[in-house]
Amino acid sequence: MTVAIHVTAFRRPSITKLAFTALERTRAELAEYGHDSFVIVGVSEKKSQAIAESFGYDTVWSPNKPLGQKFDAVTKEILNRDFDYYMEFCSDNILDVDYSRLAHEAMTNGIPYWGMAQFYILNWRTKQCRLFTGALSNVGRLTRRYLLENIKLKKNYFYEHRLNRGLDQSFNKIMWECNKIRAEIARIDRPYIVDIKNEMSMNPYGNFAKKEATFPCVPLDGNFPELKITEKEKKDGNNNG
């Protein structure tokens, strides 16, 4: 099967390069299961465009705000290509090595709409890690092409253009309105996604740190090869607020 990968990027070049390096590893893992893939990145400034193109990715130019419009522009370009599944990714995320196995099983079983509902939130400076659970993430989310085609016929947009936040929920809402389908959630005992935060993030780490009960500090568990975090950094991060 062919997987079309939707990404947007804006500033934070070091994190973007790390995320794209991780994406290349995920694509190689998917290829081992027999899945081709291609990547289209929505960009709003020349630095991100240059980084994306250095990885061989096609780009779509769009203003960064409103973000919903930028997301939508990438999806519409993807629909001009041939693919079987649509996968979402972000330029500040890393997927666990085992994600590819889960995705392969979901696609092989023909699951039309699939994703994960937990992820790690990592403070890029301190390496402190928090746990987010309970909401479907767009990162790694898989959608069959025909579901997107139904949305195009009924609405001709995939994300609400006015939005700068809540795009995960926006897509899920539109999916229900047009296809009456809910995502099948992966059964995993820990997150397979790391969401990297710095001071320039749209939703900064501090917003999560203020809600300790909802987003508790946890050790970073799993296999994320691109994250070279020492045991000391893990310990210091989890003791740092």
BALOBA-1460 file (C-alpha; in Angstrom, 3 decimals):
// residues 241
<rec num="1" residu="m" x="0.000" y="0.000" z="0.000"/>
<rec num="2" residu="t" x="1.022" y="3.615" z="-0.507"/>
<rec num="3" residu="v" x="0.920" y="5.970" z="2.465"/>
<rec num="4" residu="a" x="0.611" y="9.722" z="1.906"/>
<rec num="5" residu="i" x="2.155" y="11.615" z="4.820"/>
<rec num="6" residu="h" x="0.792" y="15.043" z="5.777"/>
<rec num="7" residu="v" x="3.163" y="17.396" z="7.639"/>
<rec num="8" residu="t" x="3.373" y="21.115" z="8.380"/>
<rec num="9" residu="a" x="6.480" y="22.952" z="9.588"/>
<rec num="10" residu="f" x="7.223" y="26.387" z="10.997"/>
<rec num="11" residu="r" x="10.501" y="27.611" z="12.497"/>
<rec num="12" residu="r" x="12.214" y="25.476" z="15.220"/>
<rec num="13" residu="p" x="14.741" y="24.140" z="12.648"/>
<rec num="14" residu="s" x="16.626" y="21.829" z="15.020"/>
<rec num="15" residu="i" x="13.457" y="20.110" z="16.170"/>
<rec num="16" residu="t" x="12.155" y="19.938" z="12.602"/>
<rec num="17" residu="k" x="15.342" y="18.234" z="11.408"/>
<rec num="18" residu="l" x="15.119" y="15.750" z="14.269"/>
<rec num="19" residu="a" x="11.455" y="15.003" z="13.534"/>
<rec num="20" residu="f" x="12.138" y="14.530" z="9.821"/>
<rec num="21" residu="t" x="15.061" y="12.230" z="10.612"/>
<rec num="22" residu="a" x="12.682" y="10.179" z="12.738"/>
<rec num="23" residu="l" x="10.084" y="10.226" z="9.970"/>
<rec num="24" residu="e" x="12.622" y="8.835" z="7.526"/>
<rec num="25" residu="r" x="13.284" y="5.986" z="9.939"/>
<rec num="26" residu="t" x="9.524" y="5.321" z="10.220"/>
<rec num="27" residu="r" x="9.171" y="5.358" z="6.435"/>
<rec num="28" residu="a" x="12.005" y="2.838" z="6.147"/>
<rec num="29" residu="e" x="10.277" y="0.619" z="8.693"/>
<rec num="30" residu="l" x="7.004" y="0.837" z="6.777"/>
<rec num="31" residu="a" x="8.883" y="-0.047" z="3.590"/>
<rec num="32" residu="e" x="10.131" y="-3.212" z="5.266"/>
<rec num="33" residu="y" x="6.460" y="-4.182" z="5.647"/>
<rec num="34" residu="g" x="5.898" y="-3.466" z="1.950"/>
<rec num="35" residu="h" x="4.400" y="0.017" z="2.156"/>
<rec num="36" residu="d" x="5.570" y="2.843" z="-0.090"/>
<rec num="37" residu="s" x="5.184" y="6.398" z="1.120"/>
<rec num="38" residu="f" x="5.612" y="10.035" z="0.147"/>
<rec num="39" residu="v" x="5.632" y="13.225" z="2.197"/>
<rec num="40" residu="i" x="4.137" y="16.649" z="1.526"/>
<rec num="41" residu="v" x="4.995" y="19.484" z="3.926"/>
<rec num="42" residu="g" x="3.121" y="22.732" z="4.368"/>
<rec num="43" residu="v" x="5.657" y="25.545" z="4.826"/>
<rec num="44" residu="s" x="5.434" y="29.268" z="5.574"/>
<rec num="45" residu="e" x="9.049" y="30.414" z="5.479"/>
<rec num="46" residu="k" x="12.149" y="29.598" z="3.462"/>
<rec num="47" residu="k" x="14.080" y="27.825" z="6.237"/>
<rec num="48" residu="s" x="11.399" y="25.165" z="6.735"/>
<rec num="49" residu="q" x="11.039" y="24.801" z="2.987"/>
<rec num="50" residu="a" x="14.776" y="24.233" z="2.615"/>
<rec num="51" residu="i" x="14.806" y="21.645" z="5.397"/>
<rec num="52" residu="a" x="11.839" y="19.758" z="3.921"/>
<rec num="53" residu="e" x="13.347" y="19.763" z="0.450"/>
<rec num="54" residu="s" x="16.704" y="18.572" z="1.827"/>
<rec num="55" residu="f" x="14.866" y="15.411" z="2.904"/>
<rec num="56" residu="g" x="13.354" y="15.074" z="-0.572"/>
<rec num="57" residu="y" x="9.867" y="16.133" z="0.494"/>
<rec num="58" residu="d" x="7.491" y="18.113" z="-1.698"/>
<rec num="59" residu="t" x="6.247" y="21.371" z="-0.204"/>
<rec num="60" residu="v" x="3.114" y="23.496" z="-0.298"/>
<rec num="61" residu="w" x="3.446" y="27.192" z="0.545"/>
<rec num="62" residu="s" x="0.782" y="28.617" z="2.845"/>
<rec num="63" residu="p" x="0.589" y="31.281" z="5.597"/>
<rec num="64" residu="n" x="1.068" y="29.772" z="9.046"/>
<rec num="65" residu="k" x="-2.117" y="31.398" z="10.315"/>
<rec num="66" residu="p" x="-4.806" y="30.357" z="10.283"/>
<rec num="67" residu="l" x="-3.288" y="26.920" z="10.748"/>
<rec num="68" residu="g" x="-6.448" y="25.131" z="9.660"/>
<rec num="69" residu="q" x="-6.084" y="26.640" z="6.213"/>
<rec num="70" residu="k" x="-2.460" y="25.498" z="6.041"/>
<rec num="71" residu="f" x="-3.401" y="21.946" z="7.049"/>
<rec num="72" residu="d" x="-6.153" y="21.955" z="4.451"/>
<rec num="73" residu="a" x="-3.848" y="23.102" z="1.657"/>
<rec num="74" residu="v" x="-1.553" y="20.123" z="2.257"/>
<rec num="75" residu="t" x="-4.455" y="17.662" z="2.294"/>
<rec num="76" residu="k" x="-5.837" y="18.995" z="-0.979"/>
<rec num="77" residu="e" x="-2.433" y="18.622" z="-2.625"/>
<rec num="78" residu="i" x="-2.169" y="15.067" z="-1.308"/>
<rec num="79" residu="l" x="-5.501" y="14.191" z="-2.901"/>
<rec num="80" residu="n" x="-3.967" y="14.986" z="-6.290"/>
<rec num="81" residu="r" x="-1.665" y="11.993" z="-5.800"/>
<rec num="82" residu="d" x="-2.212" y="8.239" z="-5.767"/>
<rec num="83" residu="f" x="-2.293" y="6.643" z="-2.311"/>
<rec num="84" residu="d" x="-4.213" y="4.158" z="-0.173"/>
<rec num="85" residu="y" x="-3.824" y="5.586" z="3.328"/>
<rec num="86" residu="y" x="-3.375" y="9.134" z="4.595"/>
<rec num="87" residu="m" x="-1.064" y="9.500" z="7.595"/>
<rec num="88" residu="e" x="-0.607" y="12.629" z="9.678"/>
<rec num="89" residu="f" x="2.653" y="13.680" z="11.263"/>
<rec num="90" residu="c" x="4.028" y="16.859" z="12.856"/>
<rec num="91" residu="s" x="7.431" y="18.519" z="12.606"/>
<rec num="92" residu="d" x="7.950" y="18.242" z="16.375"/>
<rec num="93" residu="n" x="7.091" y="14.574" z="16.904"/>
<rec num="94" residu="i" x="8.824" y="11.201" z="16.944"/>
<rec num="95" residu="l" x="7.177" y="7.796" z="16.585"/>
<rec num="96" residu="d" x="8.285" y="4.657" z="18.406"/>
<rec num="97" residu="v" x="10.003" y="1.944" z="16.377"/>
<rec num="98" residu="d" x="7.023" y="-0.365" z="17.013"/>
<rec num="99" residu="y" x="4.563" y="2.116" z="15.475"/>
<rec num="100" residu="s" x="5.227" y="0.704" z="12.016"/>
<rec num="101" residu="r" x="4.119" y="-2.758" z="13.075"/>
<rec num="102" residu="l" x="0.883" y="-1.380" z="14.503"/>
<rec num="103" residu="a" x="0.244" y="0.709" z="11.394"/>
<rec num="104" residu="h" x="0.981" y="-2.254" z="9.126"/>
<rec num="105" residu="e" x="-1.485" y="-4.423" z="11.018"/>
<rec num="106" residu="a" x="-4.158" y="-1.719" z="10.869"/>
<rec num="107" residu="m" x="-3.722" y="-1.235" z="7.120"/>
<rec num="108" residu="t" x="-3.483" y="-4.949" z="6.380"/>
<rec num="109" residu="n" x="-6.729" y="-5.489" z="8.285"/>
<rec num="110" residu="g" x="-8.379" y="-2.744" z="6.263"/>
<rec num="111" residu="i" x="-9.223" y="-0.540" z="9.244"/>
<rec num="112" residu="p" x="-10.519" y="2.657" z="7.633"/>
<rec num="113" residu="y" x="-9.764" y="5.117" z="10.433"/>
<rec num="114" residu="w" x="-7.164" y="4.361" z="13.095"/>
<rec num="115" residu="g" x="-5.018" y="6.175" z="15.632"/>
<rec num="116" residu="m" x="-3.531" y="6.465" z="19.098"/>
<rec num="117" residu="a" x="-4.956" y="8.270" z="22.117"/>
<rec num="118" residu="q" x="-1.901" y="8.909" z="24.269"/>
<rec num="119" residu="f" x="1.485" y="10.542" z="23.863"/>
<rec num="120" residu="y" x="4.475" y="11.906" z="25.751"/>
<rec num="121" residu="i" x="5.030" y="15.654" z="26.091"/>
<rec num="122" residu="l" x="8.763" y="16.348" z="26.251"/>
<rec num="123" residu="n" x="10.349" y="19.594" z="27.410"/>
<rec num="124" residu="w" x="13.170" y="20.008" z="24.899"/>
<rec num="125" residu="r" x="15.340" y="22.034" z="27.297"/>
<rec num="126" residu="t" x="14.953" y="20.114" z="30.576"/>
<rec num="127" residu="k" x="13.972" y="16.700" z="29.162"/>
<rec num="128" residu="q" x="11.105" y="16.555" z="31.646"/>
<rec num="129" residu="c" x="8.368" y="14.287" z="30.303"/>
<rec num="130" residu="r" x="4.612" y="14.313" z="30.886"/>
<rec num="131" residu="l" x="1.805" y="11.980" z="29.897"/>
<rec num="132" residu="f" x="-1.192" y="12.974" z="27.769"/>
<rec num="133" residu="t" x="-4.081" y="10.493" z="27.534"/>
<rec num="134" residu="g" x="-7.698" y="10.360" z="26.493"/>
<rec num="135" residu="a" x="-7.845" y="12.145" z="23.145"/>
<rec num="136" residu="l" x="-7.157" y="10.876" z="19.632"/>
<rec num="137" residu="s" x="-3.850" y="12.287" z="18.357"/>
<rec num="138" residu="n" x="-3.385" y="13.303" z="14.755"/>
<rec num="139" residu="v" x="0.215" y="12.040" z="14.801"/>
<rec num="140" residu="g" x="0.371" y="8.614" z="13.206"/>
<rec num="141" residu="r" x="-3.368" y="8.693" z="12.500"/>
<rec num="142" residu="l" x="-4.338" y="6.654" z="9.425"/>
<rec num="143" residu="t" x="-7.294" y="7.337" z="7.122"/>
<rec num="144" residu="r" x="-8.401" y="5.449" z="4.018"/>
<rec num="145" residu="r" x="-8.525" y="7.546" z="0.874"/>
<rec num="146" residu="y" x="-12.239" y="7.037" z="0.228"/>
<rec num="147" residu="l" x="-13.083" y="8.713" z="3.540"/>
<rec num="148" residu="l" x="-11.224" y="11.843" z="2.439"/>
<rec num="149" residu="e" x="-12.955" y="11.741" z="-0.932"/>
<rec num="150" residu="n" x="-16.340" y="11.659" z="0.822"/>
<rec num="151" residu="i" x="-15.352" y="14.705" z="2.868"/>
<rec num="152" residu="k" x="-14.232" y="16.529" z="-0.254"/>
<rec num="153" residu="l" x="-17.581" y="15.897" z="-1.932"/>
<rec num="154" residu="k" x="-19.627" y="16.982" z="1.078"/>
<rec num="155" residu="k" x="-17.572" y="19.881" z="2.449"/>
<rec num="156" residu="n" x="-14.555" y="20.465" z="0.201"/>
<rec num="157" residu="y" x="-12.409" y="21.124" z="3.264"/>
<rec num="158" residu="f" x="-10.822" y="18.792" z="5.828"/>
<rec num="159" residu="y" x="-9.936" y="21.166" z="8.657"/>
<rec num="160" residu="e" x="-11.781" y="24.292" z="9.702"/>
<rec num="161" residu="h" x="-9.819" y="27.135" z="8.135"/>
<rec num="162" residu="r" x="-10.356" y="29.596" z="10.994"/>
<rec num="163" residu="l" x="-8.673" y="27.386" z="13.602"/>
<rec num="164" residu="n" x="-5.174" y="27.766" z="15.022"/>
<rec num="165" residu="r" x="-5.733" y="25.102" z="17.693"/>
<rec num="166" residu="g" x="-7.818" y="21.973" z="18.061"/>
<rec num="167" residu="l" x="-7.125" y="20.636" z="14.574"/>
<rec num="168" residu="d" x="-7.030" y="17.024" z="15.786"/>
<rec num="169" residu="q" x="-10.591" y="17.376" z="17.056"/>
<rec num="170" residu="s" x="-11.664" y="19.379" z="14.008"/>
<rec num="171" residu="f" x="-10.666" y="16.594" z="11.625"/>
<rec num="172" residu="n" x="-12.330" y="13.996" z="13.834"/>
<rec num="173" residu="k" x="-15.546" y="16.040" z="13.948"/>
<rec num="174" residu="i" x="-15.626" y="16.468" z="10.177"/>
<rec num="175" residu="m" x="-14.912" y="12.757" z="9.745"/>
<rec num="176" residu="w" x="-18.000" y="11.940" z="11.802"/>
<rec num="177" residu="e" x="-20.207" y="14.470" z="10.033"/>
<rec num="178" residu="c" x="-19.298" y="13.159" z="6.585"/>
<rec num="179" residu="n" x="-18.649" y="9.462" z="7.159"/>
<rec num="180" residu="k" x="-20.296" y="8.563" z="10.489"/>
<rec num="181" residu="i" x="-17.156" y="6.769" z="11.572"/>
<rec num="182" residu="r" x="-15.049" y="6.877" z="14.719"/>
<rec num="183" residu="a" x="-11.375" y="5.976" z="14.823"/>
<rec num="184" residu="e" x="-10.356" y="2.564" z="16.061"/>
<rec num="185" residu="i" x="-7.916" y="3.247" z="18.890"/>
<rec num="186" residu="a" x="-4.706" y="1.252" z="19.100"/>
<rec num="187" residu="r" x="-4.451" y="-0.968" z="22.159"/>
<rec num="188" residu="i" x="-1.100" y="-0.015" z="23.619"/>
<rec num="189" residu="d" x="0.118" y="0.130" z="27.207"/>
<rec num="190" residu="r" x="2.298" y="3.218" z="26.768"/>
<rec num="191" residu="p" x="2.626" y="6.105" z="24.295"/>
<rec num="192" residu="y" x="4.195" y="5.528" z="20.902"/>
<rec num="193" residu="i" x="4.465" y="9.277" z="20.236"/>
<rec num="194" residu="v" x="6.780" y="11.932" z="21.664"/>
<rec num="195" residu="d" x="5.631" y="15.541" z="21.226"/>
<rec num="196" residu="i" x="8.629" y="17.866" z="21.640"/>
<rec num="197" residu="k" x="7.977" y="21.285" z="23.155"/>
<rec num="198" residu="n" x="10.115" y="24.406" z="23.339"/>
<rec num="199" residu="e" x="9.375" y="28.071" z="23.962"/>
<rec num="200" residu="m" x="8.207" y="28.562" z="20.368"/>
<rec num="201" residu="s" x="5.682" y="25.720" z="20.392"/>
<rec num="202" residu="m" x="2.086" y="26.587" z="19.582"/>
<rec num="203" residu="n" x="1.028" y="24.966" z="22.853"/>
<rec num="204" residu="p" x="4.072" y="25.453" z="25.129"/>
<rec num="205" residu="y" x="5.188" y="22.943" z="27.712"/>
<rec num="206" residu="g" x="4.302" y="25.338" z="30.517"/>
<rec num="207" residu="n" x="0.610" y="24.988" z="29.704"/>
<rec num="208" residu="f" x="0.819" y="21.301" z="30.588"/>
<rec num="209" residu="a" x="3.076" y="21.818" z="33.615"/>
<rec num="210" residu="k" x="0.362" y="23.981" z="35.198"/>
<rec num="211" residu="k" x="-1.970" y="20.962" z="35.249"/>
<rec num="212" residu="e" x="0.039" y="18.374" z="37.133"/>
<rec num="213" residu="a" x="-2.963" y="16.171" z="37.949"/>
<rec num="214" residu="t" x="-4.016" y="15.959" z="34.304"/>
<rec num="215" residu="f" x="-0.533" y="15.712" z="32.781"/>
<rec num="216" residu="p" x="1.668" y="13.926" z="35.346"/>
<rec num="217" residu="c" x="5.426" y="13.646" z="35.045"/>
<rec num="218" residu="v" x="6.483" y="10.173" z="33.898"/>
<rec num="219" residu="p" x="9.660" y="8.461" z="32.712"/>
<rec num="220" residu="l" x="10.083" y="8.358" z="28.948"/>
<rec num="221" residu="d" x="9.599" y="4.690" z="28.077"/>
<rec num="222" residu="g" x="9.849" y="3.113" z="24.650"/>
<rec num="223" residu="n" x="12.158" y="3.006" z="21.645"/>
<rec num="224" residu="f" x="12.735" y="6.443" z="20.114"/>
<rec num="225" residu="p" x="16.248" y="6.192" z="18.605"/>
<rec num="226" residu="e" x="16.524" y="9.861" z="17.657"/>
<rec num="227" residu="l" x="16.159" y="10.972" z="21.278"/>
<rec num="228" residu="k" x="19.568" y="10.712" z="22.886"/>
<rec num="229" residu="i" x="18.466" y="11.320" z="26.459"/>
<rec num="230" residu="t" x="20.778" y="10.070" z="29.177"/>
<rec num="231" residu="e" x="19.538" y="8.443" z="32.348"/>
<rec num="232" residu="k" x="20.756" y="11.506" z="34.255"/>
<rec num="233" residu="e" x="18.696" y="13.820" z="32.036"/>
<rec num="234" residu="k" x="15.633" y="11.637" z="32.579"/>
<rec num="235" residu="k" x="16.133" y="11.740" z="36.338"/>
<rec num="236" residu="d" x="16.852" y="15.471" z="36.447"/>
<rec num="237" residu="g" x="13.898" y="16.216" z="34.188"/>
<rec num="238" residu="n" x="11.456" y="14.230" z="36.287"/>
<rec num="239" residu="n" x="12.703" y="15.956" z="39.423"/>
<rec num="240" residu="n" x="12.462" y="19.409" z="37.874"/>
<rec num="241" residu="g" x="8.977" y="20.639" z="38.692"/>
